Amino acid sequence: MRPTLLALAATSTLGLVALAGPALAHVTVNPGTAPGGGYSKLTFRVPTEEDDASTTKLQIFFPTDPAFGSVSVMPQPGWSYKVVEKKLKKPITTEDGQMTQAVSQVTWTATSKSSAIKPGQFQEFNVSLGPLPDSGTVVFKALQTYSNGDVVRWIDPTVAGQPEPDHPAPVLTLTPAADATASASSTSAADGDDSTRSDWALGLSGAAVVIAAGGAALGLKRKKA
């Protein structure tokens, strides 16, 4: 390929990356999947897409039907947070008894200009929650506020087989709890196999030492004789 064609190809590739970059910079929940029925630590990743403004606030809305029996927030340096609870239409039963209210929203706010998320940067906000539903998906709608007053509403539903919307809501996909158990069992079995191999190798090493010691003793006796 001629140098001019190489340069043109490189320029075209960079152009595609530049165009694709902002479209992929959504507010997302990570990991994107979690075992159903249990508790999980979730991270909301927030990139700043605007070139001349910083992200100063993030609001995450939690579903209340079904509601989460427990929601804990990990403090983020440089950011304050506020937890909002909502009265439930139907109480839920937890390990601590019946709950008539549940967390419906958490808002993080930058405490200073220096802690806001600058253009080209991202920040992560962590929560621990559960129990999760046994299956299906959990949608967390989000609002992202910029220092210039712009508010981006990450609330659009993602429909299978349809093009991704401009502002998709973060979605957590739930996997059967049995998958997690099977994975853990496989890991334990693999660890057991490794342990068995290690014990077998250690036994062989010990036997080799004994044989070597016996050979040395026999040689010494022959010299004395």
LINLIN-V954321 format. One record per backbone hydrogen bond with DSSP energy under -0.5 kcal/mol. NH is the residue of the N-H (numbers start at 1). CO is the residue of the C=O. E is the energy in kcal/mol with one decimal. If there is no record, write none. Layout:
nh = {NH:NH}
co = {CO:CO}
e = {E:E}
This chain:
nh = {6:7:8:9:10:11:12:13:14:15:16:17:18:19:20:21:22:23:24:24:25:25:26:28:28:30:34:36:37:38:40:42:42:43:44:45:45:46:46:47:48:49:55:56:57:58:59:60:61:62:62:65:67:70:72:74:75:77:79:80:82:84:86:88:92:94:94:97:99:102:104:105:106:107:108:109:110:111:112:115:116:116:117:118:120:121:123:125:127:128:129:130:132:138:140:140:141:141:142:143:144:145:145:146:147:149:152:153:154:154:155:155:156:159:162:168:169:170:172:173:173:174:175:179:180:181:182:183:184:185:186:187:188:189:190:191:192:193:194:195:196:197:198:199:200:201:202:203:204:205:206:207:208:209:210:211:212:213:214:215:216:217:218:219:220:221:222:223:224:225}
co = {2:3:4:5:6:7:8:9:10:11:12:13:14:15:16:17:18:19:20:21:21:22:24:26:45:43:173:175:133:35:129:40:127:30:125:28:43:44:123:45:121:47:117:145:145:108:143:106:141:60:104:66:64:130:128:126:73:75:76:109:107:105:102:100:99:92:97:94:92:86:84:84:60:82:58:80:56:78:78:112:112:113:55:116:48:118:46:44:42:72:40:70:38:172:138:170:61:139:154:59:152:57:143:150:54:146:144:151:142:152:153:167:167:157:159:165:156:140:138:32:171:136:34:176:176:177:178:179:180:181:182:183:184:185:186:187:188:189:190:191:192:193:194:195:196:197:198:199:200:201:202:203:204:205:206:207:208:209:210:211:212:213:214:215:216:217:218:219:220:221}
e = {-2.4:-2.7:-2.2:-2.6:-2.6:-2.6:-2.4:-2.4:-2.5:-2.1:-2.0:-2.3:-2.5:-2.1:-2.6:-2.3:-0.8:-0.7:-1.3:-1.1:-0.8:-0.6:-2.1:-0.6:-1.7:-2.8:-1.8:-3.3:-1.4:-0.9:-2.4:-0.6:-3.0:-2.8:-3.2:-2.3:-0.7:-0.5:-3.2:-0.5:-2.4:-0.7:-2.3:-2.6:-1.4:-2.4:-2.4:-2.6:-3.0:-0.5:-1.9:-0.9:-0.6:-2.3:-3.1:-2.2:-0.5:-0.5:-2.2:-2.8:-2.1:-3.1:-3.0:-3.2:-2.0:-0.5:-2.9:-1.5:-3.2:-2.0:-2.8:-1.6:-2.1:-2.4:-2.9:-2.5:-2.7:-2.8:-0.5:-0.6:-0.6:-0.8:-2.2:-0.8:-1.3:-2.1:-1.9:-2.0:-2.5:-2.6:-2.4:-1.7:-2.7:-2.7:-0.5:-2.8:-0.6:-0.6:-2.0:-2.2:-2.6:-2.4:-0.5:-3.0:-2.4:-1.9:-3.0:-0.6:-2.5:-0.9:-1.6:-0.6:-2.5:-0.6:-2.1:-0.6:-2.5:-1.0:-2.8:-3.0:-0.5:-2.8:-2.3:-1.3:-0.9:-1.9:-2.8:-2.2:-2.3:-2.4:-2.5:-2.2:-2.3:-2.6:-2.4:-2.4:-2.4:-2.4:-2.3:-2.3:-2.4:-2.5:-2.3:-2.5:-2.4:-2.6:-2.5:-2.2:-2.1:-2.3:-2.3:-2.3:-2.3:-1.8:-2.1:-2.5:-2.4:-2.5:-2.4:-2.3:-2.1:-2.2:-2.1:-2.1:-1.8:-1.9:-1.9:-1.6:-1.9:-2.2}
